[in-house]
Amino acid sequence: MEVKDKKYEEELAEDIMKILTCYSARFYGRRGGRKKKNTAENEPNDSNGI
């Protein structure tokens, strides 16, 4: 019975890690996209002003 419980706990831990990975990838992906967008918007303005 301990083997079954351990298997269940391992599976649960893997599922939790997958969920955390998915949400963190989405969060940091949005942040990275926002940073690139802001950088792209600022570059043409700087080059036109010179």
PyMOL Python script that loads the backbone (N, CA, C, O; Angstrom):
from pymol import cmd

cmd.read_pdbstr("""\
ATOM      1  N   MET A   1       0.817  -1.193   0.000  1.00  0.00           N
ATOM      2  CA  MET A   1       0.000   0.000   0.000  1.00  0.00           C
ATOM      3  C   MET A   1       0.864   1.261   0.000  1.00  0.00           C
ATOM      4  O   MET A   1       0.451   2.277  -0.559  1.00  0.00           O
ATOM      5  N   GLU A   2       2.025   1.227   0.596  1.00  0.00           N
ATOM      6  CA  GLU A   2       2.916   2.380   0.616  1.00  0.00           C
ATOM      7  C   GLU A   2       3.401   2.726  -0.787  1.00  0.00           C
ATOM      8  O   GLU A   2       3.591   3.895  -1.121  1.00  0.00           O
ATOM      9  N   VAL A   3       3.597   1.698  -1.596  1.00  0.00           N
ATOM     10  CA  VAL A   3       4.051   1.925  -2.967  1.00  0.00           C
ATOM     11  C   VAL A   3       2.969   2.682  -3.737  1.00  0.00           C
ATOM     12  O   VAL A   3       3.283   3.589  -4.508  1.00  0.00           O
ATOM     13  N   LYS A   4       1.703   2.322  -3.539  1.00  0.00           N
ATOM     14  CA  LYS A   4       0.612   2.992  -4.215  1.00  0.00           C
ATOM     15  C   LYS A   4       0.515   4.451  -3.765  1.00  0.00           C
ATOM     16  O   LYS A   4       0.316   5.341  -4.592  1.00  0.00           O
ATOM     17  N   ASP A   5       0.654   4.702  -2.455  1.00  0.00           N
ATOM     18  CA  ASP A   5       0.588   6.067  -1.951  1.00  0.00           C
ATOM     19  C   ASP A   5       1.742   6.892  -2.492  1.00  0.00           C
ATOM     20  O   ASP A   5       1.567   8.055  -2.856  1.00  0.00           O
ATOM     21  N   LYS A   6       2.914   6.292  -2.544  1.00  0.00           N
ATOM     22  CA  LYS A   6       4.065   7.013  -3.062  1.00  0.00           C
ATOM     23  C   LYS A   6       3.858   7.347  -4.531  1.00  0.00           C
ATOM     24  O   LYS A   6       4.187   8.450  -4.966  1.00  0.00           O
ATOM     25  N   LYS A   7       3.329   6.429  -5.281  1.00  0.00           N
ATOM     26  CA  LYS A   7       3.067   6.664  -6.699  1.00  0.00           C
ATOM     27  C   LYS A   7       2.069   7.806  -6.865  1.00  0.00           C
ATOM     28  O   LYS A   7       2.252   8.670  -7.722  1.00  0.00           O
ATOM     29  N   TYR A   8       1.023   7.815  -6.055  1.00  0.00           N
ATOM     30  CA  TYR A   8       0.013   8.869  -6.102  1.00  0.00           C
ATOM     31  C   TYR A   8       0.637  10.215  -5.742  1.00  0.00           C
ATOM     32  O   TYR A   8       0.362  11.220  -6.398  1.00  0.00           O
ATOM     33  N   GLU A   9       1.464  10.242  -4.719  1.00  0.00           N
ATOM     34  CA  GLU A   9       2.108  11.492  -4.300  1.00  0.00           C
ATOM     35  C   GLU A   9       3.068  12.002  -5.365  1.00  0.00           C
ATOM     36  O   GLU A   9       3.144  13.206  -5.608  1.00  0.00           O
ATOM     37  N   GLU A  10       3.793  11.104  -5.995  1.00  0.00           N
ATOM     38  CA  GLU A  10       4.702  11.505  -7.064  1.00  0.00           C
ATOM     39  C   GLU A  10       3.922  12.091  -8.238  1.00  0.00           C
ATOM     40  O   GLU A  10       4.318  13.106  -8.812  1.00  0.00           O
ATOM     41  N   GLU A  11       2.829  11.453  -8.584  1.00  0.00           N
ATOM     42  CA  GLU A  11       2.001  11.939  -9.686  1.00  0.00           C
ATOM     43  C   GLU A  11       1.407  13.310  -9.359  1.00  0.00           C
ATOM     44  O   GLU A  11       1.364  14.192 -10.217  1.00  0.00           O
ATOM     45  N   LEU A  12       0.958  13.482  -8.135  1.00  0.00           N
ATOM     46  CA  LEU A  12       0.408  14.762  -7.704  1.00  0.00           C
ATOM     47  C   LEU A  12       1.473  15.854  -7.746  1.00  0.00           C
ATOM     48  O   LEU A  12       1.205  16.968  -8.195  1.00  0.00           O
ATOM     49  N   ALA A  13       2.672  15.539  -7.282  1.00  0.00           N
ATOM     50  CA  ALA A  13       3.769  16.514  -7.305  1.00  0.00           C
ATOM     51  C   ALA A  13       4.118  16.903  -8.743  1.00  0.00           C
ATOM     52  O   ALA A  13       4.363  18.077  -9.020  1.00  0.00           O
ATOM     53  N   GLU A  14       4.141  15.951  -9.642  1.00  0.00           N
ATOM     54  CA  GLU A  14       4.427  16.242 -11.050  1.00  0.00           C
ATOM     55  C   GLU A  14       3.350  17.146 -11.653  1.00  0.00           C
ATOM     56  O   GLU A  14       3.659  18.078 -12.395  1.00  0.00           O
ATOM     57  N   ASP A  15       2.085  16.866 -11.329  1.00  0.00           N
ATOM     58  CA  ASP A  15       0.994  17.692 -11.847  1.00  0.00           C
ATOM     59  C   ASP A  15       1.094  19.122 -11.332  1.00  0.00           C
ATOM     60  O   ASP A  15       0.876  20.069 -12.088  1.00  0.00           O
ATOM     61  N   ILE A  16       1.418  19.286 -10.064  1.00  0.00           N
ATOM     62  CA  ILE A  16       1.551  20.625  -9.488  1.00  0.00           C
ATOM     63  C   ILE A  16       2.702  21.374 -10.154  1.00  0.00           C
ATOM     64  O   ILE A  16       2.584  22.564 -10.447  1.00  0.00           O
ATOM     65  N   MET A  17       3.805  20.685 -10.391  1.00  0.00           N
ATOM     66  CA  MET A  17       4.945  21.329 -11.043  1.00  0.00           C
ATOM     67  C   MET A  17       4.597  21.749 -12.471  1.00  0.00           C
ATOM     68  O   MET A  17       5.027  22.810 -12.923  1.00  0.00           O
ATOM     69  N   LYS A  18       3.828  20.936 -13.178  1.00  0.00           N
ATOM     70  CA  LYS A  18       3.413  21.291 -14.536  1.00  0.00           C
ATOM     71  C   LYS A  18       2.535  22.532 -14.536  1.00  0.00           C
ATOM     72  O   LYS A  18       2.679  23.403 -15.394  1.00  0.00           O
ATOM     73  N   ILE A  19       1.617  22.610 -13.565  1.00  0.00           N
ATOM     74  CA  ILE A  19       0.735  23.769 -13.466  1.00  0.00           C
ATOM     75  C   ILE A  19       1.540  25.025 -13.154  1.00  0.00           C
ATOM     76  O   ILE A  19       1.329  26.066 -13.777  1.00  0.00           O
ATOM     77  N   LEU A  20       2.450  24.937 -12.206  1.00  0.00           N
ATOM     78  CA  LEU A  20       3.290  26.092 -11.862  1.00  0.00           C
ATOM     79  C   LEU A  20       4.141  26.531 -13.046  1.00  0.00           C
ATOM     80  O   LEU A  20       4.298  27.727 -13.293  1.00  0.00           O
ATOM     81  N   THR A  21       4.684  25.573 -13.771  1.00  0.00           N
ATOM     82  CA  THR A  21       5.508  25.890 -14.936  1.00  0.00           C
ATOM     83  C   THR A  21       4.684  26.610 -15.998  1.00  0.00           C
ATOM     84  O   THR A  21       5.145  27.583 -16.595  1.00  0.00           O
ATOM     85  N   CYS A  22       3.492  26.142 -16.224  1.00  0.00           N
ATOM     86  CA  CYS A  22       2.614  26.743 -17.229  1.00  0.00           C
ATOM     87  C   CYS A  22       2.283  28.191 -16.869  1.00  0.00           C
ATOM     88  O   CYS A  22       2.417  29.083 -17.707  1.00  0.00           O
ATOM     89  N   TYR A  23       1.855  28.428 -15.637  1.00  0.00           N
ATOM     90  CA  TYR A  23       1.480  29.778 -15.235  1.00  0.00           C
ATOM     91  C   TYR A  23       2.674  30.712 -15.174  1.00  0.00           C
ATOM     92  O   TYR A  23       2.557  31.881 -15.544  1.00  0.00           O
ATOM     93  N   SER A  24       3.820  30.228 -14.716  1.00  0.00           N
ATOM     94  CA  SER A  24       4.996  31.101 -14.657  1.00  0.00           C
ATOM     95  C   SER A  24       5.481  31.437 -16.060  1.00  0.00           C
ATOM     96  O   SER A  24       5.941  32.554 -16.297  1.00  0.00           O
ATOM     97  N   ALA A  25       5.390  30.499 -16.992  1.00  0.00           N
ATOM     98  CA  ALA A  25       5.783  30.773 -18.372  1.00  0.00           C
ATOM     99  C   ALA A  25       4.872  31.827 -18.988  1.00  0.00           C
ATOM    100  O   ALA A  25       5.338  32.711 -19.708  1.00  0.00           O
ATOM    101  N   ARG A  26       3.598  31.738 -18.711  1.00  0.00           N
ATOM    102  CA  ARG A  26       2.667  32.742 -19.221  1.00  0.00           C
ATOM    103  C   ARG A  26       2.960  34.111 -18.618  1.00  0.00           C
ATOM    104  O   ARG A  26       2.977  35.117 -19.327  1.00  0.00           O
ATOM    105  N   PHE A  27       3.191  34.144 -17.312  1.00  0.00           N
ATOM    106  CA  PHE A  27       3.451  35.404 -16.622  1.00  0.00           C
ATOM    107  C   PHE A  27       4.717  36.061 -17.138  1.00  0.00           C
ATOM    108  O   PHE A  27       4.699  37.240 -17.494  1.00  0.00           O
ATOM    109  N   TYR A  28       5.808  35.325 -17.184  1.00  0.00           N
ATOM    110  CA  TYR A  28       7.070  35.897 -17.626  1.00  0.00           C
ATOM    111  C   TYR A  28       7.070  36.153 -19.126  1.00  0.00           C
ATOM    112  O   TYR A  28       7.772  37.050 -19.592  1.00  0.00           O
ATOM    113  N   GLY A  29       6.310  35.398 -19.881  1.00  0.00           N
ATOM    114  CA  GLY A  29       6.193  35.645 -21.310  1.00  0.00           C
ATOM    115  C   GLY A  29       5.499  36.971 -21.578  1.00  0.00           C
ATOM    116  O   GLY A  29       5.893  37.711 -22.480  1.00  0.00           O
ATOM    117  N   ARG A  30       4.481  37.269 -20.811  1.00  0.00           N
ATOM    118  CA  ARG A  30       3.789  38.544 -20.966  1.00  0.00           C
ATOM    119  C   ARG A  30       4.690  39.697 -20.573  1.00  0.00           C
ATOM    120  O   ARG A  30       4.693  40.737 -21.230  1.00  0.00           O
ATOM    121  N   ARG A  31       5.448  39.521 -19.512  1.00  0.00           N
ATOM    122  CA  ARG A  31       6.356  40.581 -19.079  1.00  0.00           C
ATOM    123  C   ARG A  31       7.411  40.828 -20.141  1.00  0.00           C
ATOM    124  O   ARG A  31       7.732  41.977 -20.447  1.00  0.00           O
ATOM    125  N   GLY A  32       7.954  39.754 -20.705  1.00  0.00           N
ATOM    126  CA  GLY A  32       8.988  39.889 -21.720  1.00  0.00           C
ATOM    127  C   GLY A  32       8.449  40.545 -22.972  1.00  0.00           C
ATOM    128  O   GLY A  32       9.134  41.364 -23.584  1.00  0.00           O
ATOM    129  N   GLY A  33       7.235  40.200 -23.363  1.00  0.00           N
ATOM    130  CA  GLY A  33       6.622  40.794 -24.536  1.00  0.00           C
ATOM    131  C   GLY A  33       6.357  42.273 -24.340  1.00  0.00           C
ATOM    132  O   GLY A  33       6.520  43.068 -25.265  1.00  0.00           O
ATOM    133  N   ARG A  34       5.955  42.636 -23.150  1.00  0.00           N
ATOM    134  CA  ARG A  34       5.701  44.040 -22.844  1.00  0.00           C
ATOM    135  C   ARG A  34       7.000  44.838 -22.899  1.00  0.00           C
ATOM    136  O   ARG A  34       7.018  45.968 -23.387  1.00  0.00           O
ATOM    137  N   LYS A  35       8.080  44.252 -22.399  1.00  0.00           N
ATOM    138  CA  LYS A  35       9.370  44.930 -22.401  1.00  0.00           C
ATOM    139  C   LYS A  35       9.854  45.139 -23.839  1.00  0.00           C
ATOM    140  O   LYS A  35      10.353  46.213 -24.175  1.00  0.00           O
ATOM    141  N   LYS A  36       9.709  44.120 -24.685  1.00  0.00           N
ATOM    142  CA  LYS A  36      10.128  44.245 -26.086  1.00  0.00           C
ATOM    143  C   LYS A  36       9.295  45.304 -26.798  1.00  0.00           C
ATOM    144  O   LYS A  36       9.823  46.084 -27.590  1.00  0.00           O
ATOM    145  N   LYS A  37       7.996  45.330 -26.517  1.00  0.00           N
ATOM    146  CA  LYS A  37       7.106  46.296 -27.154  1.00  0.00           C
ATOM    147  C   LYS A  37       7.501  47.716 -26.760  1.00  0.00           C
ATOM    148  O   LYS A  37       7.557  48.603 -27.612  1.00  0.00           O
ATOM    149  N   ASN A  38       7.775  47.938 -25.468  1.00  0.00           N
ATOM    150  CA  ASN A  38       8.176  49.262 -25.010  1.00  0.00           C
ATOM    151  C   ASN A  38       9.500  49.677 -25.623  1.00  0.00           C
ATOM    152  O   ASN A  38       9.671  50.842 -25.984  1.00  0.00           O
ATOM    153  N   THR A  39      10.428  48.763 -25.748  1.00  0.00           N
ATOM    154  CA  THR A  39      11.723  49.066 -26.349  1.00  0.00           C
ATOM    155  C   THR A  39      11.552  49.411 -27.822  1.00  0.00           C
ATOM    156  O   THR A  39      12.183  50.349 -28.311  1.00  0.00           O
ATOM    157  N   ALA A  40      10.721  48.677 -28.528  1.00  0.00           N
ATOM    158  CA  ALA A  40      10.496  48.927 -29.953  1.00  0.00           C
ATOM    159  C   ALA A  40       9.817  50.280 -30.172  1.00  0.00           C
ATOM    160  O   ALA A  40      10.112  50.970 -31.148  1.00  0.00           O
ATOM    161  N   GLU A  41       8.924  50.655 -29.282  1.00  0.00           N
ATOM    162  CA  GLU A  41       8.239  51.939 -29.413  1.00  0.00           C
ATOM    163  C   GLU A  41       9.185  53.099 -29.133  1.00  0.00           C
ATOM    164  O   GLU A  41       9.065  54.149 -29.764  1.00  0.00           O
ATOM    165  N   ASN A  42      10.105  52.938 -28.219  1.00  0.00           N
ATOM    166  CA  ASN A  42      11.018  54.016 -27.844  1.00  0.00           C
ATOM    167  C   ASN A  42      12.134  54.228 -28.856  1.00  0.00           C
ATOM    168  O   ASN A  42      12.594  55.359 -29.012  1.00  0.00           O
ATOM    169  N   GLU A  43      12.577  53.212 -29.534  1.00  0.00           N
ATOM    170  CA  GLU A  43      13.695  53.339 -30.476  1.00  0.00           C
ATOM    171  C   GLU A  43      13.409  54.283 -31.633  1.00  0.00           C
ATOM    172  O   GLU A  43      14.250  55.139 -31.907  1.00  0.00           O
ATOM    173  N   PRO A  44      12.277  54.188 -32.333  1.00  0.00           N
ATOM    174  CA  PRO A  44      12.040  55.116 -33.444  1.00  0.00           C
ATOM    175  C   PRO A  44      11.950  56.571 -32.968  1.00  0.00           C
ATOM    176  O   PRO A  44      12.390  57.472 -33.680  1.00  0.00           O
ATOM    177  N   ASN A  45      11.399  56.811 -31.800  1.00  0.00           N
ATOM    178  CA  ASN A  45      11.282  58.164 -31.281  1.00  0.00           C
ATOM    179  C   ASN A  45      12.656  58.755 -31.000  1.00  0.00           C
ATOM    180  O   ASN A  45      12.879  59.937 -31.263  1.00  0.00           O
ATOM    181  N   ASP A  46      13.578  57.961 -30.471  1.00  0.00           N
ATOM    182  CA  ASP A  46      14.907  58.443 -30.179  1.00  0.00           C
ATOM    183  C   ASP A  46      15.686  58.755 -31.463  1.00  0.00           C
ATOM    184  O   ASP A  46      16.410  59.748 -31.523  1.00  0.00           O
ATOM    185  N   SER A  47      15.539  57.920 -32.472  1.00  0.00           N
ATOM    186  CA  SER A  47      16.295  58.138 -33.709  1.00  0.00           C
ATOM    187  C   SER A  47      15.727  59.315 -34.504  1.00  0.00           C
ATOM    188  O   SER A  47      16.473  59.975 -35.227  1.00  0.00           O
ATOM    189  N   ASN A  48      14.438  59.590 -34.389  1.00  0.00           N
ATOM    190  CA  ASN A  48      13.847  60.728 -35.108  1.00  0.00           C
ATOM    191  C   ASN A  48      14.224  62.054 -34.461  1.00  0.00           C
ATOM    192  O   ASN A  48      14.273  63.076 -35.145  1.00  0.00           O
ATOM    193  N   GLY A  49      14.486  62.059 -33.186  1.00  0.00           N
ATOM    194  CA  GLY A  49      14.801  63.283 -32.480  1.00  0.00           C
ATOM    195  C   GLY A  49      16.223  63.743 -32.677  1.00  0.00           C
ATOM    196  O   GLY A  49      16.546  64.885 -32.351  1.00  0.00           O
ATOM    197  N   ILE A  50      17.085  62.892 -33.200  1.00  0.00           N
ATOM    198  CA  ILE A  50      18.509  63.263 -33.325  1.00  0.00           C
ATOM    199  C   ILE A  50      18.784  63.970 -34.607  1.00  0.00           C
ATOM    200  O   ILE A  50      19.925  64.350 -34.871  1.00  0.00           O
TER     201      ILE A  50
END
""", "prot")
cmd.dss("prot")
cmd.show_as("cartoon", "prot")
cmd.util.cbc("prot")
cmd.orient("prot")
